[in-house]
Amino acid sequence: MSLVQAIITGGVGGIAVPFAVGGAGTPMAALVAAMAIHGPGGTSIPWSWPVFCLVTLATWGLLHFARE
């Protein structure tokens, strides 16, 4: 898997998970809302976006170095 494919896959997951869960009236939806990263001006980033990006990048790096 190339780095670009890994970042796209992680990004899609990072965007899709909170929006899929956020519309539900479940405790998981409340957890996603509570764990959002709040920024200036009332903006927020779902917690899964940076997590998926970091995990994807770390996994790609480990697989890349394992091949060498």
C-alpha positions as CSV (number, residue, x, y, z in Angstrom):
1,M,0.0,0.0,0.0
2,S,1.4,3.4,-0.9
3,L,1.4,6.3,1.5
4,V,-1.2,8.2,-0.6
5,Q,-3.6,5.2,-0.5
6,A,-3.0,4.8,3.3
7,I,-3.7,8.4,4.0
8,I,-6.9,8.4,1.8
9,T,-8.1,5.2,3.5
10,G,-7.4,6.7,7.0
11,G,-9.0,10.0,6.0
12,V,-12.2,8.4,4.7
13,G,-12.4,6.4,7.9
14,G,-11.7,9.4,10.1
15,I,-14.5,11.4,8.4
16,A,-17.0,8.6,8.0
17,V,-17.0,7.1,11.5
18,P,-18.0,10.2,13.5
19,F,-20.6,11.3,11.0
20,A,-22.1,7.8,10.9
21,V,-22.2,7.6,14.7
22,G,-23.0,11.3,15.3
23,G,-26.5,11.2,14.0
24,A,-27.6,8.4,16.3
25,G,-29.1,9.0,19.7
26,T,-26.9,6.5,21.4
27,P,-24.3,6.7,24.2
28,M,-21.6,6.2,21.5
29,A,-22.8,9.3,19.7
30,A,-22.5,11.3,23.0
31,L,-19.0,9.9,23.5
32,V,-18.0,11.0,19.9
33,A,-19.3,14.5,20.6
34,A,-17.7,14.7,24.0
35,M,-14.3,13.6,22.7
36,A,-14.2,16.1,19.8
37,I,-11.2,18.5,19.6
38,H,-12.6,22.0,20.0
39,G,-10.9,24.9,18.3
40,P,-11.4,28.6,18.0
41,G,-14.7,30.0,16.8
42,G,-16.8,27.0,17.8
43,T,-15.1,24.7,15.3
44,S,-14.4,21.1,16.3
45,I,-12.6,18.1,14.8
46,P,-13.9,14.6,15.4
47,W,-11.4,12.6,17.5
48,S,-11.1,9.9,15.0
49,W,-9.6,12.1,12.2
50,P,-6.2,12.6,13.9
51,V,-6.2,9.1,15.3
52,F,-6.8,7.5,12.0
53,C,-4.2,9.6,10.3
54,L,-1.5,8.9,12.9
55,V,-2.3,5.2,13.0
56,T,-2.3,5.0,9.2
57,L,1.0,6.8,8.9
58,A,2.6,4.7,11.7
59,T,1.5,1.5,10.1
60,W,2.7,2.5,6.7
61,G,6.1,3.5,8.2
62,L,6.4,0.2,10.0
63,L,5.5,-1.8,6.9
64,H,7.9,0.3,4.8
65,F,10.8,-0.3,7.1
66,A,10.0,-4.0,7.5
67,R,10.4,-4.4,3.7
68,E,13.9,-3.0,3.8
